[in-house]
Amino acid sequence: MGFFGTYLYDGSRWLEHEADQHLDLAEPWLMVSIHDSDITTVVYRPAGPGSGVAYLGVTPRTYFEDSEASAPTDPALEAAGLANWWGQVHGVTSDAERKAKERQLEAYLAEDIDPGEINADEDEDVDDLDDAEIFVEVKTGAFLGTLDLPIPDDLSR
């Protein structure tokens, strides 16, 4: 069994949270919900140019091999939304800094993969992968560090 956990950043600190619990918070906020060490759903407000939902690891559409499991992803658009969110949280007004952050963040984001392509890497030796490629909670911690946020205690161990 993999890791499960949901955390809400309210603009100043992390709170444990239930993934399906309604959020009635002042913006900006960000929630990460980790499912079975494979998917992290990142929900952020304000969404800016993004949809307000991004994924790390794999997308639900890919993981469940079901096009109805989540909306199609656009990592470039979500990276722009997250960079905008980051700029608002940290008071960054420079377009150049936001664009640089956007490029950093896009490297973390998952995109939809055709289920037939998922098994193409099965022969890859697990020993050659780093932990962030195996455990999405590790990637999530690094992603939050890129957003210049503290890391929830459960993810920093």
N, C-alpha and C positions, 0 to 999 in steps of 0.2 A: 504494500500500500504506500502511495506517495504522500507528499505533503499537501495539506489543505490549510488555508488561512485567508482571512479578509481583513484588510486594514484601511482605515480612513485617515487621510491627512487633512486636518481642518484649517490649514494655513499656519499652524504653529506647532502642532504635535500629532503623533499617531494615536489613533484609538482603535481598539478591536471593534469589529463591526460584522453584522450579518449581511451576506451578499444580496439578499432579497429585501432587506429593510429599506423603507422609504427614507430618502435624504431630504431634510429640510434645513439646509445650512446656508449661511452666507457664502458667496463665492469669493475667492477661489478655493476649491477643494479638489482632492484627488483620492480615488479609491483603487486599491489593487486587490484582486481576488485570485488566489492561486488554487488551481484544481489539479490534484493528483500529480504534482511535480511536472506537469506537461503544458498547462495553459495558464497564463496570467492574463486576466482581463483588467485593463486599465480604463477606468472611467474618470473623466476630468471635466470640470466646469470652471470658468467658461470654456466653451469648445473652440472659440475663435474660428479659424477657417476649417478646422477638422469637424468630425462628427461627434467627438466627445468620447469615443470608444476605440481603443487600440488593443492589440494582443502581443504578448511575448511568448516565445516557444512556438506553438502552433495555434492556428485559429480553430474555433469550434467547428467550422465547416470542414476543415481538414481532419481534425481529430476524430469527429464522429462520422466522417464520410457522408455528410448530409448538408446539402445546400441550404436547408431551412434552419440549420443550427445557429447561424449568425448572418448578419448582413455581409455582403462582399467587402473586402478590405482594400484600403488604399494607403499603404505605409507612408508615402510621400506627403499626402494630405494630413494624415494624423501626426506626422513629425512636425509639420508646420503648426498644427493646432497645439501640440505639446510645447513647442518652442515659444509660442505666443503665451501659453499658460505660465511657463517658466519665467518669461520676461515680466509678466504681471506680478507673480509671486515675489520675485527678487528685485523688482524696480528697474529692470533693464530696458532702456529705451532705444538702444543702438540697433539698427537693422542688421548691421554686420555681425554683431554678437548673436542676435537671434538666428540668423542664417547659419552661423557656425554651429550653434547648439542644435539646430534642425538636422544638420548633417550627422552629428553625433548620435542623436536620438533615433534617426531612421535605421541605423545599423542594428538596433535592438528589436525593431518591430517585425512581427510575423506577417506573412502574406499568405493568401489562400494557395494551396498546392493541390493539384489534381491527385486524387487518391492513388492512382497508378504510379505516380512518381515517388510516393512515400517510401516504398520498399526498395527503391533503387539503391539506397545507401546501406542496406541491411548488412552487407559484407564488410562495412567499415568496422575496424577494430575499436571497441569501446575504450581501450586503453589509450588510443590516440586522441580522444576527445577531451576537452577540458570540462570541468564540472558545470559550467554555465550552459554547455551544449547538452548536458544530460539532465540536469535538475533546474527547472525554470525558476525555482526560488533563489538560486545563486545568480542567475541572469537578472532577476527582479531587483536584487540588492544592488548590483552594478548599475542597472538602469536608474534606480532612485539616486544613487551617487552622482550619476551624470546630470540629474535634475537638481543637484546640489541640495538634496533633502537628507535628513537623518534617516538611518535605516531602522525599521522596527526591530525590536529585540529578537524576535523569533527568526529573523532573516540574517542577523549578524553573527549567529553561532556557527 
